[in-house]
Amino acid sequence: MSLPRRFDDVAHLEDVMTAPSPALAADLAALDGDILVLGVGGKMGPTLARLAKRAAPGKRVIGVARFTEPGLREALGRHGVECIRADLLDRSALAGLPRAANVVFMAGRKFGSTGREDLTWAMNVLVPALVAETFAGSRIVAFSTACVYPFVPVASGGAKEDTPTTPPPGEYANSCVGRERMFQYFSRLTATPGRLVRLSYAIDMRYGVLHDVARKVLAREPIDLTMGHVNVIWQGDANEQALRALAHCTVPATGLNVSGPRAVSIRALALAFGERFGIAPRFTAHEAETAWLVDTSAAQRLFGPPAVPLETMIDWTAEWIAGGKPSLGKDTHYDVRDGNY
């Protein structure tokens, strides 16, 4: 794939982000059946659904969400994605959905969890149980998070898939362990193949860790270094790996770490953006010896390294932020260590 030097606008960004690789097209062509994307209305869902349709134009790609964002349903429809409005907490709505052979589960709740822990557990544990029961026998790739792991030493190379997933800090992270347990339970019970994509920080020009750090540097806001290291991956690469994981499902469902190949220093990111902006970053606190980090060796063995390297993401983000281009206004809160969102 030939990478652009910059993005002209959102349409150009999304066109590049949804361009499939030959490997993805081959993997999806080898799978029987259509693709159902549950929770398509989130930050990553629209581009994943468009990527799936471009990679497998002969398959139905069906996106399900409440579609509260104006115009999203119509925009997806223009790209060939069939849309169904449904609340996944509604058993009757779930029962009425088409039974696709391939399901990508992207629904969940994180921000706003503090004070509404009950809703977070309903979305992150009850909904997965209902979905796993409803779609027994389909291949199910479910988005999870690196937050299911405990903090690990920065020098360790990150948590591996067999690192114990409890007890992570905070109600949100624990509810995400519950989500995984529901998919694993029903996978064993009904012999449903699945994969749990433990994603760490997808990067889109409009949000993400790089966006947050670049915005703070440009605004001359101090950078908190307590959570001093992260893993990041281009959103197009993350979506591609999630879709390709449909061809690598297991019984019972197993975890798969998806992110960049190495830990990234927040200090180094801020300095890189400062160099591009001509601004000396300001820092507070000091790097902790541990962080939420993942080892992505297993994903690299399956899919190869991500197509977009870190330096390219930094260049793209710097140009986007300096140019005042659109932001989703959704902070990642990557610097939170107590698990309260």
Secondary structure, 3 states (H helix, E strand, C coil): CCCCCCCCCHHHHHHHHCCCCHHHHHHHHCCCCCEEEECCCCCCHHHHHHHHHHHCCCCCEEEEECCCCCCHHHHHHHCCCEEEECCCCCHHHHHCCCCCCEEEECCCCCCCCCCCHHHHHHHHHHHHHHHHHHCCCCEEEEEEEHHHCCCEEHHHCCECCCCCCCCCCCHHHHHHHHHHHHHHHHHHHHCCCEEEEEECCEEECCECHHHHHHHHHHCCCCEECCCCEECCEEHHHHHHHHHHHHHHCECCCEEEEECCCCCEEHHHHHHHHHHHHCCCCCEECCCCCEECCECCHHHHHHHCCCCCCHHHHHHHHHHHHHCCCCCCCCCCCCCCCCCCC
